[in-house]
């Protein structure tokens, strides 16, 4: 019943997005989403470099 949109549902969603944002805003929107994802991944890598052993004893959630 509820799952990933397929076929015609996906086309309708893409058309609605195109109508809302317009063809000139879509490349800017894609770039901003891409840069946000890149920054998020870089933040995760930086966090892993700070705690390479995976030891959670220093994390706030471990001090419960």
N, CA, C and O of each residue as an XYZ file, in Angstrom:
256
protein
N       0.831     -1.182      0.000
C       0.000      0.000      0.000
C       0.879      1.251      0.000
O       0.813      2.061     -0.924
N       1.708      1.404      1.049
C       2.595      2.553      1.114
C       4.012      2.053      0.888
O       4.507      1.205      1.630
N       4.643      2.568     -0.113
C       5.999      2.161     -0.420
C       6.646      3.187     -1.317
O       6.231      4.346     -1.357
N       7.635      2.769     -2.016
C       8.324      3.648     -2.947
C       7.410      3.936     -4.134
O       6.754      3.031     -4.649
N       7.366      5.207     -4.571
C       6.554      5.528     -5.748
C       7.123      4.852     -6.990
O       8.339      4.774     -7.165
N       6.248      4.372     -7.837
C       6.671      3.674     -9.042
C       5.971      4.260    -10.251
O       4.865      4.789    -10.145
N       6.609      4.165    -11.380
C       6.019      4.507    -12.663
C       5.344      5.847    -12.727
O       5.981      6.894    -12.605
N       4.039      5.800    -12.921
C       3.272      7.035    -13.125
C       3.269      7.921    -11.883
O       3.206      9.145    -12.001
N       3.337      7.323    -10.695
C       3.379      8.132     -9.475
C       4.647      8.979     -9.436
O       4.608     10.149     -9.056
N       5.759      8.387     -9.825
C       7.034      9.103     -9.837
C       7.013     10.235    -10.862
O       7.528     11.321    -10.596
N       6.429      9.991    -12.016
C       6.325     11.031    -13.053
C       5.471     12.191    -12.562
O       5.812     13.350    -12.796
N       4.370     11.897    -11.888
C       3.496     12.946    -11.354
C       4.235     13.772    -10.308
O       4.136     14.999    -10.299
N       4.970     13.106     -9.434
C       5.729     13.823     -8.409
C       6.762     14.736     -9.057
O       6.904     15.889     -8.648
N       7.484     14.243    -10.061
C       8.488     15.053    -10.742
C       7.862     16.243    -11.459
O       8.441     17.329    -11.466
N       6.697     16.059    -12.059
C       6.008     17.174    -12.713
C       5.572     18.241    -11.710
O       5.679     19.436    -11.986
N       5.083     17.811    -10.551
C       4.674     18.767     -9.522
C       5.883     19.559     -9.032
O       5.793     20.772     -8.839
N       7.019     18.876     -8.829
C       8.239     19.568     -8.409
C       8.669     20.565     -9.477
O       9.077     21.680     -9.153
N       8.584     20.181    -10.734
C       8.954     21.079    -11.824
C       8.047     22.300    -11.863
O       8.515     23.414    -12.096
N       6.762     22.098    -11.639
C       5.815     23.224    -11.641
C       6.083     24.150    -10.453
O       6.030     25.371    -10.603
N       6.368     23.589     -9.279
C       6.571     24.402     -8.083
C       7.859     25.217     -8.179
O       7.851     26.422     -7.925
N       8.963     24.567     -8.545
C      10.258     25.247     -8.525
C      10.630     25.872     -9.857
O      11.428     26.809     -9.890
N      10.086     25.388    -10.936
C      10.404     25.924    -12.246
C      11.725     25.382    -12.770
O      12.571     24.929    -11.999
N      11.895     25.433    -14.087
C      13.097     24.842    -14.679
C      14.384     25.602    -14.365
O      15.472     25.035    -14.466
N      14.279     26.875    -13.986
C      15.499     27.626    -13.686
C      16.006     27.366    -12.271
O      17.204     27.488    -12.018
N      15.130     27.015    -11.359
C      15.525     26.782     -9.968
C      16.008     25.350     -9.724
O      16.735     25.111     -8.760
N      15.626     24.402    -10.563
C      15.988     23.009    -10.315
C      17.491     22.762    -10.284
O      17.942     22.029     -9.403
N      18.302     23.323    -11.187
C      19.755     23.106    -11.072
C      20.336     23.683     -9.781
O      21.218     23.078     -9.172
N      19.843     24.849     -9.364
C      20.314     25.436     -8.107
C      19.915     24.561     -6.923
O      20.699     24.371     -5.993
N      18.710     24.037     -6.959
C      18.235     23.167     -5.895
C      19.072     21.893     -5.828
O      19.435     21.440     -4.742
N      19.374     21.322     -6.981
C      20.207     20.123     -7.028
C      21.603     20.377     -6.500
O      22.152     19.549     -5.773
N      22.190     21.521     -6.860
C      23.529     21.864     -6.367
C      23.527     22.044     -4.854
O      24.434     21.571     -4.169
N      22.522     22.719     -4.338
C      22.491     22.959     -2.895
C      22.273     21.660     -2.120
O      22.865     21.470     -1.058
N      21.442     20.779     -2.632
C      21.251     19.482     -1.981
C      22.531     18.664     -2.054
O      22.907     18.012     -1.079
N      23.199     18.691     -3.192
C      24.456     17.963     -3.341
C      25.533     18.466     -2.402
O      26.257     17.672     -1.801
N      25.645     19.784     -2.270
C      26.654     20.327     -1.357
C      26.300     20.020      0.099
O      27.196     19.791      0.911
N      25.025     20.012      0.437
C      24.615     19.665      1.794
C      24.960     18.212      2.113
O      25.419     17.904      3.212
N      24.738     17.328      1.153
C      25.078     15.917      1.355
C      26.585     15.754      1.506
O      27.046     14.981      2.347
N      27.354     16.479      0.696
C      28.819     16.404      0.778
C      29.311     16.894      2.134
O      30.180     16.265      2.737
N      28.771     18.002      2.619
C      29.162     18.519      3.931
C      28.802     17.537      5.036
O      29.568     17.365      5.984
N      27.653     16.895      4.927
C      27.229     15.918      5.925
C      28.191     14.733      5.954
O      28.597     14.286      7.027
N      28.555     14.224      4.774
C      29.494     13.107      4.701
C      30.862     13.503      5.243
O      31.499     12.715      5.941
N      31.324     14.719      4.929
C      32.603     15.190      5.454
C      32.566     15.284      6.981
O      33.546     14.962      7.652
N      31.445     15.721      7.515
C      31.291     15.784      8.969
C      31.347     14.409      9.600
O      31.941     14.240     10.665
N      30.739     13.425      8.961
C      30.796     12.059      9.475
C      32.217     11.518      9.432
O      32.654     10.850     10.369
N      32.945     11.801      8.349
C      34.330     11.342      8.237
C      35.194     11.992      9.301
O      36.049     11.339      9.901
N      34.972     13.284      9.538
C      35.747     13.999     10.546
C      35.487     13.403     11.925
O      36.413     13.246     12.722
N      34.241     13.074     12.203
C      33.896     12.482     13.488
C      34.557     11.113     13.639
O      35.036     10.772     14.721
N      34.587     10.328     12.562
C      35.235      9.021     12.601
C      36.739      9.149     12.810
O      37.345      8.310     13.477
N      37.347     10.195     12.244
C      38.781     10.413     12.432
C      39.099     10.797     13.869
O      40.167     10.455     14.378
N      38.194     11.496     14.523
C      38.405     11.882     15.911
C      38.275     10.693     16.842
O      38.921     10.658     17.890
N      37.454      9.723     16.484
C      37.205      8.549     17.314
C      37.377      7.297     16.460
O      36.390      6.626     16.159
N      38.620      6.961     16.057
C      38.829      5.873     15.099
C      38.559      4.477     15.663
O      38.292      3.557     14.891
N      38.620      4.294     16.974
C      38.433      2.954     17.531
C      36.972      2.553     17.609
O      36.658      1.377     17.794
N      36.094      3.506     17.471
C      34.670      3.204     17.580
C      34.233      3.069     19.027
O      33.119      2.621     19.299
N      35.099      3.452     19.961
C      34.795      3.371     21.378
C      33.756      4.426     21.725
O      33.981      5.616     21.507
N      32.645      4.005     22.250
C      31.548      4.926     22.551
C      31.600      5.422     23.973
O      30.660      6.079     24.418
N      32.678      5.131     24.720
C      32.727      5.526     26.123
C      32.804      7.038     26.308
O      32.440      7.553     27.365
N      33.273      7.747     25.291
C      33.363      9.206     25.386
C      32.111      9.902     24.898
O      31.985     11.116     25.057
N      31.194      9.178     24.318
C      29.996      9.812     23.786
C      29.023     10.143     24.906
O      28.985      9.437     25.914
N      28.232     11.205     24.752
C      27.289     11.595     25.794
C      26.238     10.529     26.077
O      25.773     10.409     27.210
N      25.857      9.753     25.066
C      24.826      8.751     25.284
C      25.333      7.584     26.115
O      24.528      6.857     26.698
N      26.646      7.382     26.187
C      27.210      6.283     26.953
C      27.273      6.622     28.440
O      27.494      5.730     29.259
N      27.085      7.880     28.803
C      27.187      8.304     30.190
C      25.827      8.354     30.851
O      25.560      9.275     31.623
N      24.975      7.416     30.580
C      23.622      7.397     31.143
C      23.620      6.739     32.487
O      22.569      6.629     33.119
